[in-house]
């Protein structure tokens, strides 16, 4: 069986690290096509290197740009690659909800190649998010839908999708279980050794494109009682000169997956607007404050392990950090999602 995996962004690299390894063990032949959606070495190359992901057969170098132009450029590149390839691909596989995901899904549907969507069925119910559009459209043209949770299965059912839906669990749990033992052996930055700290990540346009909102968030974290370690997303670097960075905030270049796991595992709590990191915080039993009005990972909200904060940051961020969550319960499978996916596709 020949599978073409299309990916292009950091969270997809992490998921591929789990699945591609199992494909190899199961004798499934896989080619990875990289759209180039993330083109900064700190968001791209370092992940392939440290996670030992098979090298892409081609990088389309799509780069950034407006959503429509970027997606169209990717579609042209993916379609040309498939049509020019000497191989006949039996499946196209995509992860998550990025523009790379949607571009590959639409090309797969037009070329009538069965599509497998890993992380199917997630819904934030916020159509203003590009990711929500991407994941919904991808699910509706997929022939294999691998869901990380019962809620994801129910979301698909409510939209009339019931065939070829599999409760696989989350492949990011597979990746965390595989790489955490190695990650926690790493050293922390020297400034973090002597005291506790919060890990902070922010990148969504809702929080970063309005200077007033980002300024309010920075003021709030500047009043926290511990240091705040902030790996800065590349798209934010040029904007930071307009802000006064609080004295308790330690800025950093983006960090790889292993360093992220290490930083999170040794932190007091996480403050983020990331999707995937909400789950990683949950699995590590860390308090999480999510700077969004909704989350597709609704299970993390149960018992207070994850709390949504969208306003009055100076009051609500400390309040959420100080709250005591309830009993921790396992979520999103047993860490064997990749094996189920491989066996199902075979």
Secondary structure per residue as TSV (DSSP state, phi and psi in degrees):
chain	resnum	aa	ss	phi	psi
A	1	X	-	360.0	133.3
A	2	X	E	-107.9	122.7
A	3	X	E	-117.3	134.4
A	4	X	E	-104.3	114.8
A	5	X	E	-97.8	127.0
A	6	X	E	-111.7	124.3
A	7	X	E	-145.2	170.4
A	8	X	-	-168.5	-0.8
A	9	X	S	-137.7	158.2
A	10	X	H	-47.6	-51.3
A	11	X	H	-61.3	-30.3
A	12	X	H	-71.7	-31.7
A	13	X	H	-64.0	-40.8
A	14	X	H	-64.6	-44.3
A	15	X	H	-64.7	-40.0
A	16	X	H	-63.9	-30.8
A	17	X	H	-60.4	-33.3
A	18	X	H	-80.2	-46.3
A	19	X	H	-75.8	-43.0
A	20	X	H	-62.3	-35.2
A	21	X	H	-62.7	-41.3
A	22	X	H	-71.5	-38.4
A	23	X	H	-55.1	-45.9
A	24	X	H	-60.8	-44.0
A	25	X	H	-66.7	-30.4
A	26	X	T	-89.1	1.2
A	27	X	T	75.1	23.2
A	28	X	-	-91.2	126.7
A	29	X	E	-83.5	124.8
A	30	X	E	-128.4	133.3
A	31	X	E	-110.7	136.7
A	32	X	E	-105.1	124.1
A	33	X	E	-107.1	120.2
A	34	X	E	-98.6	122.1
A	35	X	-	-75.2	-21.4
A	36	X	-	80.7	19.9
A	37	X	S	-59.9	-45.8
A	38	X	S	-96.1	119.3
A	39	X	-	-121.4	2.0
A	40	X	S	-84.4	133.2
A	41	X	G	-55.0	-34.9
A	42	X	G	-73.0	-15.3
A	43	X	G	-109.0	0.9
A	44	X	T	-135.6	-79.9
A	45	X	H	-55.1	-41.4
A	46	X	H	-59.6	-31.4
A	47	X	H	-71.9	-41.5
A	48	X	H	-63.5	-39.1
A	49	X	H	-67.4	-52.1
A	50	X	H	-80.5	-22.2
A	51	X	H	-98.2	0.1
A	52	X	T	56.0	43.9
A	53	X	-	-81.0	138.5
A	54	X	-	-53.2	140.4
A	55	X	-	-65.2	135.7
A	56	X	-	-59.5	144.1
A	57	X	S	-70.4	-24.6
A	58	X	E	-162.0	148.4
A	59	X	E	-114.8	120.3
A	60	X	-	-77.8	-12.4
A	61	X	-	52.4	45.0
A	62	X	-	-67.0	-34.6
A	63	X	-	68.5	-160.1
A	64	X	-	-89.8	-153.6
A	65	X	-	117.4	177.1
A	66	X	-	-64.8	154.2
A	67	X	H	-55.5	-47.9
A	68	X	H	-63.2	-46.7
A	69	X	H	-65.3	-41.9
A	70	X	H	-64.6	-45.8
A	71	X	H	-63.6	-41.3
A	72	X	H	-63.7	-41.4
A	73	X	H	-62.9	-40.6
A	74	X	H	-65.0	-43.0
A	75	X	H	-60.1	-43.4
A	76	X	H	-60.8	-45.0
A	77	X	H	-66.6	-42.7
A	78	X	H	-66.0	-46.0
A	79	X	H	-62.1	-44.5
A	80	X	H	-62.2	-40.7
A	81	X	H	-62.0	-47.7
A	82	X	H	-64.3	-44.5
A	83	X	H	-67.0	-32.0
A	84	X	H	-86.5	-12.3
A	85	X	-	-71.1	145.7
A	86	X	S	-80.4	-12.3
A	87	X	S	-91.0	151.2
A	88	X	-	-103.9	114.3
A	89	X	-	-85.1	129.9
A	90	X	S	-82.5	-26.6
A	91	X	E	-146.0	149.1
A	92	X	E	-110.7	134.1
A	93	X	E	-118.9	134.7
A	94	X	E	-132.0	157.5
A	95	X	E	-119.8	139.5
A	96	X	T	71.2	-133.9
A	97	X	T	-149.0	26.9
A	98	X	S	-87.7	175.8
A	99	X	H	-62.6	-31.4
A	100	X	H	-61.4	-40.5
A	101	X	H	-60.7	-50.7
A	102	X	H	-65.7	-42.3
A	103	X	H	-58.8	-46.3
A	104	X	H	-67.9	-35.3
A	105	X	H	-64.6	-44.5
A	106	X	H	-67.3	-40.6
A	107	X	H	-64.6	-44.3
A	108	X	H	-58.3	-43.0
A	109	X	H	-64.8	-41.6
A	110	X	H	-67.9	-35.3
A	111	X	H	-89.8	-0.6
A	112	X	T	59.0	44.2
A	113	X	-	-104.1	124.9
A	114	X	-	-53.5	134.7
A	115	X	E	-109.2	133.0
A	116	X	E	-110.0	124.8
A	117	X	E	-111.7	113.5
A	118	X	E	-91.6	124.5
A	119	X	E	88.8	40.3
A	120	X	E	-78.2	156.2
A	121	X	T	86.0	-1.8
A	122	X	-	-73.4	141.9
A	123	X	-	-144.7	130.1
A	124	X	-	-96.5	-16.0
A	125	X	-	62.4	29.0
A	126	X	-	-123.2	97.4
A	127	X	T	-74.1	-3.7
A	128	X	T	-76.8	-14.9
A	129	X	S	-84.2	124.1
A	130	X	H	-54.9	-34.3
A	131	X	H	-63.6	-33.7
A	132	X	H	-67.2	-40.8
A	133	X	H	-61.8	-46.9
A	134	X	H	-60.0	-45.6
A	135	X	H	-71.8	-36.3
A	136	X	H	-67.0	-47.2
A	137	X	H	-64.0	-40.2
A	138	X	H	-62.4	-44.5
A	139	X	H	-59.4	-36.5
A	140	X	H	-79.1	-5.5
A	141	X	T	-118.4	10.8
A	142	X	-	-91.5	148.8
A	143	X	S	-104.2	-15.4
A	144	X	E	-132.4	118.9
A	145	X	E	-119.5	109.7
A	146	X	E	-101.7	110.8
A	147	X	E	-99.5	138.0
A	148	X	S	-82.2	-13.6
A	149	X	S	-152.0	163.3
A	150	X	H	-60.0	-39.2
A	151	X	H	-62.2	-37.4
A	152	X	H	-63.4	-40.3
A	153	X	H	-61.5	-43.5
A	154	X	H	-66.8	-36.3
A	155	X	H	-60.0	-43.1
A	156	X	H	-65.3	-42.5
A	157	X	H	-59.6	-39.1
A	158	X	H	-67.1	-19.0
A	159	X	T	-100.7	9.0
A	160	X	T	85.2	12.9
A	161	X	-	-102.7	110.0
A	162	X	-	-130.0	-18.0
A	163	X	T	-83.5	141.4
A	164	X	T	55.6	38.4
A	165	X	E	-102.4	126.0
A	166	X	E	-124.3	130.2
A	167	X	E	-84.9	92.7
A	168	X	-	-93.0	-22.9
A	169	X	-	86.1	179.9
A	170	X	-	-103.1	123.8
A	171	X	H	-67.1	-20.2
A	172	X	H	-68.6	-25.3
A	173	X	H	-69.9	-38.2
A	174	X	H	-55.3	-48.1
A	175	X	H	-65.1	-43.1
A	176	X	H	-62.4	-44.6
A	177	X	H	-62.3	-34.3
A	178	X	H	-74.2	-41.3
A	179	X	H	-102.0	-16.0
A	180	X	H	-61.3	-43.9
A	181	X	H	-56.1	-37.8
A	182	X	H	-73.6	-38.2
A	183	X	H	-65.0	-42.9
A	184	X	T	-73.4	-6.4
A	185	X	T	-80.5	-10.8
A	186	X	S	-75.1	155.8
A	187	X	-	-84.0	151.1
A	188	X	-	-85.9	159.1
A	189	X	-	-54.3	142.4
A	190	X	G	-53.5	-35.2
A	191	X	G	-67.1	-14.0
A	192	X	G	-101.0	-3.1
A	193	X	S	-69.4	-35.7
A	194	X	S	-91.7	-8.3
A	195	X	S	-150.0	165.5
A	196	X	-	-71.5	163.4
A	197	X	E	-154.5	158.9
A	198	X	E	-100.8	145.3
A	199	X	E	-97.9	132.3
A	200	X	E	-129.6	126.7
A	201	X	E	-136.3	139.0
A	202	X	-	-149.7	134.1
A	203	X	-	-152.0	-14.7
A	204	X	-	-70.3	140.1
A	205	X	H	-52.4	-35.4
A	206	X	H	-55.4	-37.1
A	207	X	H	-94.3	-21.5
A	208	X	H	-112.1	-20.4
A	209	X	S	-84.8	-15.5
A	210	X	S	-105.8	112.5
A	211	X	H	-58.8	-34.7
A	212	X	H	-64.8	-42.5
A	213	X	H	-68.5	-45.8
A	214	X	H	-61.4	-38.5
A	215	X	H	-62.0	-40.2
A	216	X	H	-65.3	-39.9
A	217	X	H	-63.9	-44.1
A	218	X	H	-65.4	-38.9
A	219	X	H	-60.8	-40.3
A	220	X	H	-66.0	-45.7
A	221	X	H	-72.7	-21.6
A	222	X	H	-67.9	-18.0
A	223	X	T	-98.6	2.6
A	224	X	S	-72.6	153.2
A	225	X	S	-79.4	-5.4
A	226	X	S	-124.8	169.4
A	227	X	E	-64.8	154.8
A	228	X	E	-125.7	116.8
A	229	X	E	-93.3	123.7
A	230	X	E	-126.3	98.7
A	231	X	E	-74.3	116.5
A	232	X	-	-86.3	127.0
A	233	X	-	-64.0	140.9
A	234	X	G	-53.7	-35.8
A	235	X	G	-69.2	-11.2
A	236	X	G	-97.9	-16.7
A	237	X	G	-54.3	-44.1
A	238	X	G	-73.3	-12.6
A	239	X	G	-93.4	-17.1
A	240	X	G	-71.0	-19.8
A	241	X	G	-63.0	-19.6
A	242	X	G	-83.5	-3.2
A	243	X	S	-120.5	151.7
A	244	X	-	-91.1	112.7
A	245	X	-	-76.5	125.3
A	246	X	-	-57.4	151.0
A	247	X	T	-66.9	-24.8
A	248	X	T	-86.9	1.9
A	249	X	E	-97.1	126.9
A	250	X	E	-105.5	110.4
A	251	X	E	-79.6	148.2
A	252	X	E	-145.9	154.7
A	253	X	-	-66.3	163.0
A	254	X	-	-53.5	148.1
A	255	X	-	-117.8	156.1
A	256	X	-	-73.8	179.3
A	257	X	H	-65.4	-43.1
A	258	X	H	-64.2	-42.2
A	259	X	H	-67.0	-35.0
A	260	X	H	-63.4	-46.4
A	261	X	H	-60.7	-41.6
A	262	X	H	-63.5	-46.7
A	263	X	H	-62.4	-42.0
A	264	X	H	-67.9	-42.1
A	265	X	H	-64.9	-27.5
A	266	X	T	-103.7	3.2
A	267	X	S	-84.0	167.9
A	268	X	S	-77.4	-42.7
A	269	X	E	-165.8	171.7
A	270	X	E	-116.7	136.3
A	271	X	E	-120.2	121.4
A	272	X	E	-156.7	166.3
A	273	X	-	-124.6	13.4
A	274	X	-	-74.5	152.4
A	275	X	S	-80.9	-57.2
A	276	X	H	-62.7	-34.3
A	277	X	H	-70.6	-21.9
A	278	X	H	-60.2	-41.9
A	279	X	H	-70.2	-41.9
A	280	X	H	-62.0	-39.1
A	281	X	H	-63.5	-41.3
A	282	X	H	-62.8	-47.7
A	283	X	H	-62.6	-30.1
A	284	X	T	-89.7	4.5
A	285	X	T	57.3	48.0
A	286	X	-	-110.6	140.3
A	287	X	E	-58.5	141.0
A	288	X	E	-131.0	131.8
A	289	X	E	-110.8	117.1
A	290	X	E	-104.4	121.0
A	291	X	-	-85.1	62.7
A	292	X	S	-147.9	162.9
A	293	X	S	-89.5	-9.4
A	294	X	-	-155.1	166.7
A	295	X	-	-144.8	143.8
A	296	X	S	-77.0	-15.3
A	297	X	-	-100.4	66.0
A	298	X	G	-64.4	-26.2
A	299	X	G	-62.9	-28.1
A	300	X	G	-70.3	-17.2
A	301	X	G	-78.3	-21.1
A	302	X	G	-63.8	136.1
A	303	X	G	66.5	10.6
A	304	X	G	82.1	13.2
A	305	X	S	-69.1	-28.2
A	306	X	E	-127.5	134.7
A	307	X	E	-131.3	136.9
A	308	X	E	-89.3	133.6
A	309	X	-	-134.4	124.7
A	310	X	-	-129.9	-3.1
A	311	X	S	-158.8	173.4
A	312	X	-	43.5	54.6
A	313	X	H	-59.5	-36.4
A	314	X	H	-62.8	-30.1
A	315	X	H	-91.1	-45.2
A	316	X	H	-80.0	-32.2
A	317	X	H	-66.3	-51.0
A	318	X	H	-61.6	-37.6
A	319	X	H	-61.7	-43.9
A	320	X	H	-66.5	-38.5
A	321	X	H	-67.2	-30.5
A	322	X	H	-87.6	-10.4
A	323	X	-	-70.8	152.8
A	324	X	-	-102.8	114.3
A	325	X	-	-70.0	161.6
A	326	X	-	-82.0	-161.5
A	327	X	-	-60.8	136.0
A	328	X	-	-84.1	135.2
A	329	X	-	-128.0	142.8
A	330	X	-	-60.5	139.1
A	331	X	-	-135.4	151.3
A	332	X	S	70.4	39.8
A	333	X	-	94.6	-168.8
A	334	X	S	-116.2	14.1
A	335	X	S	84.1	14.0
A	336	X	-	-120.5	27.7
A	337	X	H	-64.0	-41.3
A	338	X	H	-61.4	-39.2
A	339	X	H	-65.4	-42.8
A	340	X	H	-61.8	-41.2
A	341	X	H	-62.5	-46.7
A	342	X	H	-62.5	-45.3
A	343	X	H	-65.7	-38.0
A	344	X	H	-66.7	-43.7
A	345	X	H	-67.5	-32.2
A	346	X	-	-67.6	360.0
